[in-house]
Amino acid sequence: MNRQSERAILILCVLTSFLAAFMASALSLALPSIEKEFQIPATLLTWIVTGFILSTAAFILPFGRWGDMRGLKPVFVWGTALYSISAIFCALASNFWFLMAGRLVQGAGAAMIFASNNALLSAAFPPGKRGAALGINTASIYLGLSLGPVLGGFFTQFGWRTIFFFVAFVGTVSLILELIWLKGSIPGPLVEEKFDAGGSLLYGISIVLLVLGLSNARDWRYLLLACGGVILLLLFLLRESRTRWPLLDVKLLSRNIAFAFSNLAALINYAATNSTAVLLSLYLQVVKGFSPQISGLIMVSQPLIQALFSPISGRLSDRLEPRLIASLGMGLSGLSLLVFSFMGKETPLWLVILNLSLMGLGFGLFAAPNTNAVMNSIRKENYGIASSVLGTSRLLGQSFSLMTVTFIFSLFLGSAQVSENPGAFLSSFKTAFAFFAGLSIVGVFASLARGSIHSGSNSSTSPSQKPDHAQDEGEEESIQN
C-alpha cells in the first residue's frame, strides 16, 4: 500500500476516534440541561449514557466478525454514516424517548467504528509502522477526551443540541472523505463461512446483562443480572467451541497467549483507572472546594499527557517489545493510584496535578503498545474480531471499575450524599485507590506474561494462530474493502 493511502486511512480513523471520545466527555456536561428541558428524573437521565454503552457492547463483536467476513471498509463507512445520522436524530429529538432511541442507534454505529477502526489501521500499515499509526489514533482519543469538557461547555451555552449538531457535521465530513478516499470495488466474501446469528444473539444478551449489572451494582437485583450475564457468556463460549462457523474462535483466547493476555491486561488497566475521573472530580469539588470549571481544568492534565506520549510509545512498540513498554506504563499508573490513596484535604494542588500527569504518562505508555501487541498477535483475517475483543475488554473493565466504586461508596457512605459527609467520602476515596493500585500490580504481571511479539518464532502463539508479523514483511498487505 502506498504512503498516500496509508495517510488517508489514518486521517479517517483519527477523525472517527476523536468524535467518539469527544461525544462521551462533552455530553456529560449537557446532562443537566437535558434533564431540565425534558423534566426527567435522574434515574432516566443516566440511561442516555448507559443505553449507548449497552448498545455498543452488544454489537461490537458481531460487527467485527462481519467485517472479517465481508470487508472492513463497508463496516467502517456504514458505522460513520449511522453515527452521524443518529446524531442529527438526537439533536432534533422532541422528547426523552426519541433521544434515547437515537442514542441506542448511535451506540450501534459506534460499535461498527470500534470494530473496524484499529483493524483498518492494522491492515493498512505493515508491522514496522503499525505501532506509530495506532499511537496517533490513540492520541486522538485522548485529545477528544481533553477537548470534550472545554468545547462541550461552550456548546452547551447555545443549547445541548449543538453538541449533536457538531458531531453530525464532523461525522458527515468524515463520511464524505471516506467515500472519496476509500473508493474501489468491493470483492465477494473474504471467507466462505456463514454468519453465526444465534451466537450473536446469545453474546449480545449476555454482554448487556453483564454490563448493566456491573454498572448498577448498588442494587442486588442488578447483581443477579450480572451473574446471569456471566452464565450466558460461559454458555456462549461453550457454544462457540463446538460450532462450525463461530462468531468468536475460542482458540484465539485458549491457545494464543499473546492475544489473551494482552486483552486481559487491557481489561485490568481500564478496571483500575476508569473511575479516576469520577473520584477526582468529587475530591476536588467536595474535599478541596474547587468549582466544577476549575476542577475540569485541573483534570485535563491527564488526557493531555496521554495524548502527548501515545504516539511516542506506539512508535517505540514497533522497535521494542510492546509488553515491556505497556508493563512500564501500567506500573506507573499503579504508582499514581497508590499516591492518590494517601491524599487528603491538605494535599497541595501541585501534587494532585503532578500525580495526574504521572497517570497520564502511564496510560500513554500502555494503550498504544498494548493495542499493537493485540493486532500483531493474530492473522489479518481476524483483525475485525481482534479489534472487537479489545473493545469489549475496555467496556467490561470500565463497568467493573464503576461497580467497585459503587460498592465502596455503599460501605462508607450508605445512603448519604457525598457532600453531606466529606470525611466518609475521603475514606472511600483512599480505599478505592488502594484497591485499584493493587489491581494494577496484577495487571503488570498479566502484561508481562503475554510473551514476545517481535521475535521471529513467537512461542506464545500457536501454529494455528500464526501472527501477522511473522509473515513476510515485504509482502504488500491488502486492505479489506
N, C-alpha and C positions, 0 to 999 in steps of 0.2 A: 504494500500500500504506500502511495506517495505521501510526501510531507503535507501537501495541501489538504488531502482527505483526512489525515490524522488530526490536523489542526481544526478542521471543520467539525469533526465528531467531538473533539474536546470542548470546543466552544458551546456546542449544543448541550452536552452533558453538564457543563458548568452552569448554564442558564437554568436548566430544569432543577438541578440540585439546589441552587440558590433560591429558587421560587419556593420549593417545598420547605426549606428551613426558614425562610422569611415569613411565610404564612403561619407557621407554627408559633413563632415568637411574637409576631405582630398582632395576631388575633387575640392573644391573651390580654392585651391592653384594651381591646374593644369589647370584651365580655360585659363589663358594667353597662356600657351604652346599649348593648343588645338586650340585656336584662330590663333596663328601664323602658325601652321602646315597646317591647313585646309583653311587658308585665308578667314575667315568668319567674317561678321560684328557682332558687339556686340549684336544687336537685335536677331540674331540667336543663339549666344553663350548662352544667358540666358535660351534658351529652353532646354539645357542639364539638367538644374536643374528643370525648370518649368514642362517639359514633364514628368519627373519622379514623381513629386508631383501630377500632374493631374491623372496619371495612378494609383498611389496608392490610391488616394481619390476615384476614380470611382469604384475600385474593392474591397475595403476593406469590405464593408458591405455585398455584395453578397457572398464573400468567408467566412465571419463569419457565415452567415446563412447556407451555405453549410456544414461548419464544424459541426454545431449543428445538422444537418440532417444526415450527412453521416460519421461523425467522425472527430475529431480534428487532430489526428495523420497524416492521409493522406494529409490534407491541409498543415500542418507544413512541412512534408517531401518534398512534391512537391514544396512548396514555396522555400525551401532551394535549391532544385535542379535547379529551374528556375532562382533564383537569381545568382547562381554560373555559370550556363551555359551562361546566358546573360552577365555576367562579362567577360567571355572569348571572347564572340562575340564583346563586346565593345573594348577589348584590341586589337583585330585583325581588327578593322574597318579600311577600306581603304579610307573612306571619311566621311563627317559630317553626311550624311543621314543614313548610316549604324550605326554610333554611336548613332544617335537619335533613331533608331529602337531598338537597344539594350537597351537603357535607358528606353524606354516605356515598354519593356518586363520585365526589371528589376523592374520597378515600380509595375507591376502585381505580381511578385514574392515577393516583399516586402509587398504588401497587404495581401498575404497569410500568411506570417510570423507574421505580426502585428495582424491579425485576430485570430491567434491561439496561440500566444506566452503566453500572460497573461492568456488566457483561459486554456491552458495546465497546467500551474503552479497552477491555482486555483483548477483544478480537481485533481491534484496530492497531494496537501498539504491541510490538514484539517484546519479549521478556526483558530485554536490556533497557527499554524505555517505558515500560508499563508502570513501574512504581512512581515515576515522576508525574505521569498523567493522572494516576489515581490520587497522588498527593495534591495536585492542583484542584482536582474535583472535590476532595475533602475540604480543602481550604475555602472553597465557595460555599460549602455548607456552614462553616463557622462564620463566614462573612455575613451570610443571611441571618444567622442567629444574633450576630452583633448589631446589624442594622435594623433588625425587626423591631426592637423596642423604640429606637430613635424615630424611624420612619413611621412606625405604627402609631406612635403618639402624635406625630404631625398629621397623619391622615385622619385620625380619629377626631381632630378638631373640626373637620369638614363632614363628619359622619362616618360611622363604622363601615358603611357600604363602599367607601372609596378604597379601602384595603382590597376588597374583592375585585373592584374595577382595575386597580393597579396590577394585581396578579393576572387578571384576564388579559390585559394589554400586553404585558411582558410574555405571557404564555402564547398569545397569538403571534407575536413577533418570532418567538422560537419555533412555532409550528410552521410558519411561512418559510423560515430558513431551513427547516428540516425537509420540507417538500422540494426546496431548490437544491440543497446540498446533498441530500440522500437519495437523489433520483437514481433510477436504474430498474431493470426488470427484476421482478420477484420470482425466484425459482419455485419449483414444486417443493413438497415436504422435504425437510432436511433429513428426517429419519422416517422409515416406513413403519411407524408404530401407531397404535390407537391411543387417544387421549383417555386418561383414567378419570372419567366423570364421577364414578362412585367414590373413588379415593379423594377427589377434590371436595366433594360434599362432606365426607367424614372429617377430613382435615379442617375445613372451614368451620364446622360446628365445634370441633374440639378446641381450636385456637380461640374462637370467640368466647367460649365458656371459660377458658383458662385466663385470657387477658382480662375479661370482665370481672372474674372472681378475684384475681390478684389486685386489680385496680380499686376494688371496693372491699378490701379485707376487713374493714372495721365492722362489717355486718357478717355474722356467722353464716347466714344463708348464702352469701356470695362465696364464702369459702367452700361451701358444698358444691357450688357451681365450678369452682376451680378444681376440686377433686374429681368432679365428673369430666372436666376437660382433660385432666391427666389420664384418666381411664380410657377415654375415647382416643386420645393421642397414642397410647400404647396399642390399642386395637388397630389404629391406622398403620402404625409401623409394622405390626404383625401381618396385616393385610398386604402391605406393600412388599414384604419379603416373600410373598407367595404368588403375587400376580405376575402375569407375563409382561405387561407394559405398565410398570409402576409410575405413579406421579413423582415419587422420590425413590431413587435407587438406594436402598438401605446400606448397600456396600460402601457408599460414599462416607457413611458415618462409622461403620463397623470395621472396615479394612483400610481406609485412608486416614492414617493417624494425623498427618499434617492438616488435612481438611477438618477433621473432627475437633482437634484441639485448638485450631485457630478460631473456629466458631464458638467453642466453649470459652476461650479467652475473651472474645467479644462480648458474649453474654455476661460474664462475670464483671468485665470492665464497666459496661453500661449499668449493671445492677449496683455497682459500688459508687458510681459518680453521678448518676442521673438525677438524684434528689438534692444535689448540692445547691442548685438554683433555688429550690423551694426553701431549704433550710437557711441559706444565707440571706434570702430576701426577708424572711421573718426575723432573723437575728439582727440584721441591720436596722430594721424598722422598729421592732418591739424592744430589743435589748439596747441597741445603740441610739435609737431615737431619730434616725435619718428619715427624710421624706421618701416616697416611692421613686421620685425622679432621681434624687441623689443616689439612692440605693441601686437603681438601674445603671447609672453611670459607673459606679464602683464595680459592679459585676461584669461590665463589658470587658474588663481587662482579661478575663479568662478566655472567651472565644477569640479575642483579637490575637492573643499569643498563640492559640491553636491554629488560627488561620495563617500566621506567620511561619510557623515551624512545620506544618503539614507537607508543603511542597519539598522542603529540605529533607525531611525524614523519608518521604516517598522516593526521592532520588537516591538517597543512601541505601534504601532497601533493594535497589537494583544491583548494588555492588556488594553490600554486606548481607549477612543472613538476617531476614526480617525478624526472626524470633529474638535475636539479640537486641535489636533496636526497640521492638514492641515491648519486650520484657523490661527494658530500662525505663520506657515510658510508663508502664503500669507501676513499676516500683516507685517512680517519682510521684505519680498520682496517689499511691498509697501513703507515701510520706506526707504529702499535703493533707490528706484526710486525717492522718494521725495528729498533725499540728492543729487542725480545726477542733479536734476532740479536747484540746486543752485550753481553748479560748474562752474568755469570759467577758464581763461587762467592761472591764478596764483594759482590755486588749487594744493596743494602739491601731489606728486605721491603716497605717503604713504596713503593718504586719499582715493585716487582712488582705490588702491588695497584693502584697508580695506573695502570700500563700496561694491566692487565686491565680496569680501568674505562674507559680510553680505547677499547679494543677493543669493549667493550660498548656504548659510545656510538656508535661507528662502525657496528656491526651494527644497533643500534637505529634509526639514521637510514637504513640501507639497506633492510632487509627489507620493511617495510610499504609505502613508496613504490614499491619495485620491483614488489611484488605488485599494487599499484594500477595501475601502468603496464601490466602484463600484461593485467589484466582489463579495462582501459579501451581497449585497443588492438584488441579483437575484438567481433564482434556477439554478442548474448546467446544465440543458438542454438549458439554454440561455447564457452560458459562451462565446460562439463564437460571438454572437451578441453584448454582453456587451463589449467585447474587441474591437470590430469593431466600436461601437458608441463612445467609448473613443478615439480611434484613429482618428475618423472623427472630434471630438471636438477639438483635438490637431491641426489638419490640418487647420480647419476653423479659429481657434484662431490665428495661425501663419499668415495666409493670411490677416486677419483683421489688425493685428499688422503692417504688411508691408504696407497695404493700408493707415493706419493712418500716418505713417512716410512719405509716398509719398505725401499725401495731405498737410502735414505741410511744407515739403520742397518746394512744389509749391507755398505756401503762402509767404514764407520768401525769397526763392532763385529765384523763377521764372524759367527761362531757364538757369541761370548762373550755372557754375560748383561750387562744394563745395570749391575747392582750390582757386577759384577766389574771394570768399567773405567769409572769416572765421568768420567775425562778424555776418553776417546774418545766417550762419550755427549755430553759438553758440546760437543765439536766438531760432532757430528752435529746437536745441538740448534741451534747457531748457523747451520749450513749450511741446515737445513730452513727456519728462519725467514727467512733471507736470500732463499731461493728463493721462498717464499710472499709476501714483500714485493714482489719483482719481479713476481710473478703478479698482485698487486693493482693494480699500475700499468697492466698490460694491461686489467684489469677496469674501471678508471676510464674508459679510452678506449672500451671496449665500452658502458659505461653512458651515456656522453655521446653516442655515435653513434646512439642509438635515436631521436633527434628529439623534437619536441614532441608532447605528448599533449593538452593543453587547448586548443590553437589550433583555431579553427573548421574550418580546412582542413588537415588533417594530411598533410603531404607525404610522410611516411614510411609511409603506409598506402595500399595500392592501392584503387581504387574497389570491387573485388570483395570487399574485406575492410573495408568501412566500419566504423569503430569505434563502439561503443555510445554513447560520449559525444557523437558527432556527431549523434545522433538528437535529437529534440525532448525536452529535459529535462523539459518539463511533462507528457509522456506517462507515464501510470502504467505501471510495469513489473510484468508478471505473473510470479509465481513458478511455476516448473515443478513441477507436482505429481508 
